[in-house]
């Protein structure tokens, strides 16, 4: 995921600060200092709208409304065995974290653009 974000955002993506998972040590980065459940795997500000444009291009229609917004994306990465139908675990803390990052009416970010 880090390499995908790097290719999409270029120098706007900084793995040292935006890759907020402890698993980043496997790629040679220092361990992230916050607890496992305090942040998503990646916490990426999109002040240029590049990530929103990408999502809109990939047919996520609501993202087209975000291209002029300053959004911080909280991207949680999970893996599953075998097929897309395989369930994967989500911790209670991860679900609680999602409730603090709501979208407003119609999928527009709750903070003004």
N, CA and C atoms as a LAMMPS dump frame, in Angstrom:
ITEM: TIMESTEP
0
ITEM: NUMBER OF ATOMS
339
ITEM: BOX BOUNDS ff ff ff
-5.0000000000000000e+02 5.0000000000000000e+02
-5.0000000000000000e+02 5.0000000000000000e+02
-5.0000000000000000e+02 5.0000000000000000e+02
ITEM: ATOMS id mol type element x y z
1 1 1 N 0.823 -1.183 0
2 1 2 C 0 0 0
3 1 3 C 0.871 1.252 0
4 2 1 N 1.966 1.203 0.71
5 2 2 C 2.855 2.358 0.758
6 2 3 C 3.357 2.72 -0.638
7 3 1 N 3.736 1.727 -1.424
8 3 2 C 4.233 2.013 -2.773
9 3 3 C 3.117 2.538 -3.676
10 4 1 N 1.891 2.111 -3.458
11 4 2 C 0.756 2.63 -4.231
12 4 3 C 0.541 4.1 -3.89
13 5 1 N 0.551 4.426 -2.613
14 5 2 C 0.387 5.816 -2.203
15 5 3 C 1.524 6.683 -2.734
16 6 1 N 2.733 6.149 -2.725
17 6 2 C 3.888 6.882 -3.255
18 6 3 C 3.701 7.183 -4.732
19 7 1 N 3.214 6.194 -5.492
20 7 2 C 3.04 6.431 -6.925
21 7 3 C 1.882 7.386 -7.212
22 8 1 N 0.842 7.364 -6.38
23 8 2 C -0.299 8.263 -6.576
24 8 3 C -0.001 9.696 -6.154
25 9 1 N 0.687 9.85 -5.026
26 9 2 C 0.844 11.173 -4.417
27 9 3 C 2.234 11.769 -4.583
28 10 1 N 3.182 10.984 -5.033
29 10 2 C 4.546 11.488 -5.201
30 10 3 C 5.126 11.967 -3.879
31 11 1 N 5.752 13.129 -3.899
32 11 2 C 6.413 13.639 -2.696
33 11 3 C 5.432 14.103 -1.62
34 12 1 N 4.139 14.187 -1.96
35 12 2 C 3.14 14.544 -0.947
36 12 3 C 2.946 13.406 0.051
37 13 1 N 3.326 12.197 -0.348
38 13 2 C 3.26 11.047 0.566
39 13 3 C 4.618 10.871 1.228
40 14 1 N 4.631 10.894 2.551
41 14 2 C 5.856 10.74 3.333
42 14 3 C 5.711 9.508 4.238
43 15 1 N 6.292 8.372 3.856
44 15 2 C 6.129 7.164 4.653
45 15 3 C 6.517 7.32 6.125
46 16 1 N 7.535 8.148 6.403
47 16 2 C 7.951 8.333 7.797
48 16 3 C 6.836 8.866 8.688
49 17 1 N 5.944 9.671 8.126
50 17 2 C 4.861 10.221 8.947
51 17 3 C 3.484 9.685 8.574
52 18 1 N 3.269 9.275 7.333
53 18 2 C 1.939 8.849 6.89
54 18 3 C 1.686 7.353 7.046
55 19 1 N 2.756 6.554 7.098
56 19 2 C 2.601 5.113 7.315
57 19 3 C 2.576 4.921 8.825
58 20 1 N 1.394 4.783 9.381
59 20 2 C 1.215 4.828 10.827
60 20 3 C 0.956 3.453 11.432
61 21 1 N 1.456 2.425 10.789
62 21 2 C 1.321 1.057 11.274
63 21 3 C 2.667 0.573 11.805
64 22 1 N 2.61 -0.303 12.783
65 22 2 C 3.846 -0.896 13.299
66 22 3 C 4.523 -1.795 12.263
67 23 1 N 3.769 -2.25 11.276
68 23 2 C 4.325 -3.14 10.258
69 23 3 C 5.329 -2.453 9.339
70 24 1 N 5.444 -1.164 9.431
71 24 2 C 6.391 -0.443 8.586
72 24 3 C 7.842 -0.807 8.901
73 25 1 N 8.102 -1.388 10.072
74 25 2 C 9.471 -1.808 10.41
75 25 3 C 9.964 -2.887 9.45
76 26 1 N 9.041 -3.669 8.893
77 26 2 C 9.437 -4.71 7.94
78 26 3 C 9.998 -4.117 6.652
79 27 1 N 9.675 -2.86 6.379
80 27 2 C 10.192 -2.177 5.192
81 27 3 C 11.397 -1.301 5.527
82 28 1 N 11.868 -1.377 6.778
83 28 2 C 13.06 -0.64 7.16
84 28 3 C 12.831 0.698 7.827
85 29 1 N 11.571 1.061 8.091
86 29 2 C 11.273 2.318 8.776
87 29 3 C 11.267 2.092 10.285
88 30 1 N 11.48 3.156 11.03
89 30 2 C 11.422 3.078 12.489
90 30 3 C 9.998 2.708 12.911
91 31 1 N 9.887 2.054 14.058
92 31 2 C 8.572 1.677 14.565
93 31 3 C 7.746 2.927 14.827
94 32 1 N 6.447 2.832 14.58
95 32 2 C 5.561 3.954 14.856
96 32 3 C 5.287 3.98 16.348
97 33 1 N 5.331 5.141 16.969
98 33 2 C 5.331 5.231 18.431
99 33 3 C 3.955 5.138 19.087
100 34 1 N 2.875 5.36 18.364
101 34 2 C 1.54 5.311 18.982
102 34 3 C 1.091 3.863 19.169
103 35 1 N 0.058 3.668 19.967
104 35 2 C -0.443 2.316 20.198
105 35 3 C -1.053 1.743 18.922
106 36 1 N -1.181 0.43 18.857
107 36 2 C -1.695 -0.245 17.66
108 36 3 C -3.057 0.261 17.213
109 37 1 N -3.906 0.628 18.134
110 37 2 C -5.275 0.957 17.778
111 37 3 C -5.548 2.452 17.702
112 38 1 N -4.541 3.284 17.919
113 38 2 C -4.804 4.716 17.926
114 38 3 C -4.891 5.315 16.523
115 39 1 N -4.354 4.643 15.511
116 39 2 C -4.374 5.153 14.141
117 39 3 C -4.607 4.015 13.164
118 40 1 N -5.057 4.388 11.978
119 40 2 C -5.195 3.416 10.892
120 40 3 C -3.806 3.04 10.38
121 41 1 N -3.749 2.087 9.48
122 41 2 C -2.469 1.67 8.912
123 41 3 C -1.755 2.824 8.213
124 42 1 N -2.533 3.684 7.558
125 42 2 C -2.003 4.857 6.873
126 42 3 C -2.891 6.054 7.202
127 43 1 N -2.282 7.173 7.517
128 43 2 C -2.997 8.418 7.803
129 43 3 C -2.424 9.465 6.847
130 44 1 N -3.201 9.763 5.795
131 44 2 C -2.661 10.529 4.677
132 44 3 C -3.484 11.786 4.408
133 45 1 N -2.904 12.966 4.626
134 45 2 C -3.591 14.196 4.243
135 45 3 C -3.543 14.361 2.718
136 46 1 N -4.638 14.848 2.161
137 46 2 C -4.71 15.035 0.708
138 46 3 C -5.064 16.485 0.417
139 47 1 N -4.124 17.37 0.621
140 47 2 C -4.382 18.799 0.421
141 47 3 C -4.471 19.174 -1.055
142 48 1 N -3.958 18.332 -1.942
143 48 2 C -3.984 18.62 -3.372
144 48 3 C -5.193 18.02 -4.085
145 49 1 N -5.895 17.088 -3.436
146 49 2 C -7.038 16.43 -4.053
147 49 3 C -6.666 15.283 -4.973
148 50 1 N -5.396 14.906 -5.008
149 50 2 C -4.95 13.835 -5.914
150 50 3 C -5.578 12.487 -5.573
151 51 1 N -5.671 12.181 -4.298
152 51 2 C -6.266 10.907 -3.904
153 51 3 C -7.769 10.914 -4.19
154 52 1 N -8.418 12.031 -3.962
155 52 2 C -9.844 12.153 -4.282
156 52 3 C -10.073 11.988 -5.787
157 53 1 N -9.218 12.601 -6.6
158 53 2 C -9.329 12.443 -8.052
159 53 3 C -9.152 10.983 -8.456
160 54 1 N -8.194 10.315 -7.845
161 54 2 C -7.959 8.905 -8.149
162 54 3 C -9.196 8.076 -7.812
163 55 1 N -9.758 8.288 -6.624
164 55 2 C -10.944 7.535 -6.222
165 55 3 C -12.127 7.816 -7.15
166 56 1 N -12.285 9.059 -7.541
167 56 2 C -13.366 9.416 -8.473
168 56 3 C -13.139 8.735 -9.827
169 57 1 N -11.896 8.707 -10.281
170 57 2 C -11.56 8.055 -11.548
171 57 3 C -11.853 6.554 -11.487
172 58 1 N -11.727 5.972 -10.307
173 58 2 C -12.004 4.541 -10.109
174 58 3 C -13.481 4.284 -9.815
175 59 1 N -14.308 5.264 -10.109
176 59 2 C -15.767 5.162 -10.051
177 59 3 C -16.368 5.266 -8.647
178 60 1 N -15.603 5.796 -7.684
179 60 2 C -16.203 6.118 -6.383
180 60 3 C -16.751 7.535 -6.526
181 61 1 N -18.028 7.617 -6.893
182 61 2 C -18.629 8.878 -7.312
183 61 3 C -18.596 9.972 -6.252
184 62 1 N -18.76 9.633 -4.994
185 62 2 C -18.763 10.657 -3.94
186 62 3 C -17.428 11.395 -3.86
187 63 1 N -16.35 10.732 -4.239
188 63 2 C -15.024 11.342 -4.153
189 63 3 C -14.886 12.555 -5.061
190 64 1 N -15.665 12.628 -6.12
191 64 2 C -15.595 13.786 -7.018
192 64 3 C -15.95 15.072 -6.276
193 65 1 N -16.757 14.969 -5.234
194 65 2 C -17.137 16.135 -4.435
195 65 3 C -16.018 16.564 -3.483
196 66 1 N -15.028 15.725 -3.298
197 66 2 C -13.967 15.986 -2.32
198 66 3 C -12.724 16.607 -2.928
199 67 1 N -12.655 16.758 -4.23
200 67 2 C -11.406 17.154 -4.876
201 67 3 C -10.896 18.521 -4.446
202 68 1 N -11.75 19.38 -3.971
203 68 2 C -11.319 20.705 -3.518
204 68 3 C -11.308 20.804 -1.985
205 69 1 N -11.466 19.677 -1.321
206 69 2 C -11.482 19.641 0.145
207 69 3 C -10.104 19.26 0.675
208 70 1 N -9.852 19.644 1.895
209 70 2 C -8.642 19.194 2.585
210 70 3 C -9.056 18.023 3.47
211 71 1 N -8.791 16.826 2.985
212 71 2 C -9.228 15.618 3.665
213 71 3 C -8.012 14.862 4.184
214 72 1 N -8.167 14.256 5.344
215 72 2 C -7.173 13.318 5.845
216 72 3 C -7.802 11.931 5.733
217 73 1 N -7.187 11.092 4.92
218 73 2 C -7.666 9.725 4.735
219 73 3 C -7.035 8.837 5.798
220 74 1 N -7.864 8.028 6.423
221 74 2 C -7.42 7.029 7.394
222 74 3 C -7.662 5.685 6.728
223 75 1 N -6.596 5.086 6.215
224 75 2 C -6.697 3.863 5.421
225 75 3 C -6.282 2.676 6.276
226 76 1 N -7.208 1.77 6.504
227 76 2 C -6.928 0.566 7.276
228 76 3 C -6.67 -0.57 6.299
229 77 1 N -5.563 -1.252 6.457
230 77 2 C -5.202 -2.358 5.574
231 77 3 C -5.392 -3.664 6.331
232 78 1 N -6.139 -4.567 5.712
233 78 2 C -6.391 -5.891 6.286
234 78 3 C -6.087 -6.941 5.235
235 79 1 N -5.774 -8.122 5.681
236 79 2 C -5.572 -9.226 4.747
237 79 3 C -6.555 -10.338 5.079
238 80 1 N -6.838 -11.142 4.079
239 80 2 C -7.745 -12.272 4.257
240 80 3 C -7.149 -13.483 3.543
241 81 1 N -7.533 -14.637 3.979
242 81 2 C -7.074 -15.869 3.346
243 81 3 C -7.916 -16.165 2.111
244 82 1 N -7.318 -16.758 1.14
245 82 2 C -7.971 -17.356 -0.019
246 82 3 C -8.823 -16.436 -0.878
247 83 1 N -10.086 -16.189 -0.505
248 83 2 C -11.009 -15.503 -1.404
249 83 3 C -11.517 -14.197 -0.804
250 84 1 N -12.144 -13.361 -1.639
251 84 2 C -12.706 -12.104 -1.126
252 84 3 C -13.843 -12.315 -0.128
253 85 1 N -14.392 -13.532 -0.083
254 85 2 C -15.487 -13.831 0.843
255 85 3 C -14.998 -14.233 2.23
256 86 1 N -13.69 -14.369 2.395
257 86 2 C -13.128 -14.774 3.676
258 86 3 C -13.232 -13.625 4.676
259 87 1 N -13.821 -13.86 5.846
260 87 2 C -13.914 -12.785 6.843
261 87 3 C -12.534 -12.44 7.415
262 88 1 N -12.408 -11.227 7.901
263 88 2 C -11.172 -10.814 8.559
264 88 3 C -11.548 -10.099 9.848
265 89 1 N -10.662 -10.138 10.831
266 89 2 C -10.992 -9.532 12.124
267 89 3 C -10.894 -8.006 12.11
268 90 1 N -11.808 -7.383 12.827
269 90 2 C -11.75 -5.946 13.068
270 90 3 C -11.896 -5.752 14.569
271 91 1 N -10.937 -5.083 15.166
272 91 2 C -10.956 -4.859 16.609
273 91 3 C -12.006 -3.815 16.982
274 92 1 N -12.507 -3.912 18.169
275 92 2 C -13.489 -2.948 18.677
276 92 3 C -12.939 -1.525 18.57
277 93 1 N -11.672 -1.346 18.902
278 93 2 C -11.046 -0.029 18.846
279 93 3 C -11.03 0.529 17.42
280 94 1 N -10.853 -0.359 16.434
281 94 2 C -10.86 0.085 15.035
282 94 3 C -12.244 0.585 14.633
283 95 1 N -13.28 -0.112 15.053
284 95 2 C -14.644 0.333 14.768
285 95 3 C -14.955 1.643 15.478
286 96 1 N -14.485 1.793 16.697
287 96 2 C -14.699 3.043 17.429
288 96 3 C -13.987 4.206 16.737
289 97 1 N -12.8 3.948 16.211
290 97 2 C -12.052 4.991 15.524
291 97 3 C -12.826 5.502 14.307
292 98 1 N -13.483 4.614 13.596
293 98 2 C -14.26 5 12.424
294 98 3 C -15.382 5.956 12.815
295 99 1 N -15.952 5.771 13.971
296 99 2 C -17.069 6.63 14.383
297 99 3 C -16.623 8.071 14.634
298 100 1 N -15.327 8.31 14.821
299 100 2 C -14.814 9.662 15.047
300 100 3 C -14.446 10.375 13.74
301 101 1 N -14.564 9.691 12.612
302 101 2 C -14.229 10.269 11.307
303 101 3 C -15.443 10.206 10.386
304 102 1 N -16.535 10.84 10.784
305 102 2 C -17.765 10.684 9.996
306 102 3 C -17.769 11.522 8.723
307 103 1 N -18.552 11.047 7.778
308 103 2 C -18.863 11.847 6.603
309 103 3 C -20.191 12.537 6.875
310 104 1 N -20.332 13.71 6.361
311 104 2 C -21.576 14.448 6.521
312 104 3 C -22.652 13.937 5.575
313 105 1 N -23.674 14.712 5.411
314 105 2 C -24.798 14.358 4.561
315 105 3 C -24.342 14.103 3.128
316 106 1 N -24.773 13.003 2.544
317 106 2 C -24.453 12.704 1.151
318 106 3 C -23.014 12.272 0.908
319 107 1 N -22.288 11.884 1.949
320 107 2 C -20.931 11.429 1.78
321 107 3 C -19.892 12.526 1.66
322 108 1 N -20.289 13.767 1.903
323 108 2 C -19.355 14.895 1.869
324 108 3 C -18.679 14.962 3.241
325 109 1 N -17.372 15.2 3.295
326 109 2 C -16.687 15.258 4.583
327 109 3 C -17.384 16.205 5.553
328 110 1 N -17.426 15.794 6.824
329 110 2 C -18.134 16.566 7.841
330 110 3 C -17.503 17.932 8.061
331 111 1 N -16.217 18.062 7.793
332 111 2 C -15.597 19.391 7.936
333 111 3 C -15.763 20.144 6.62
334 112 1 N -15.979 21.43 6.664
335 112 2 C -16.218 22.206 5.43
336 112 3 C -15.031 22.148 4.48
337 113 1 N -15.341 22.202 3.198
338 113 2 C -14.288 22.194 2.162
339 113 3 C -13.795 23.609 1.94
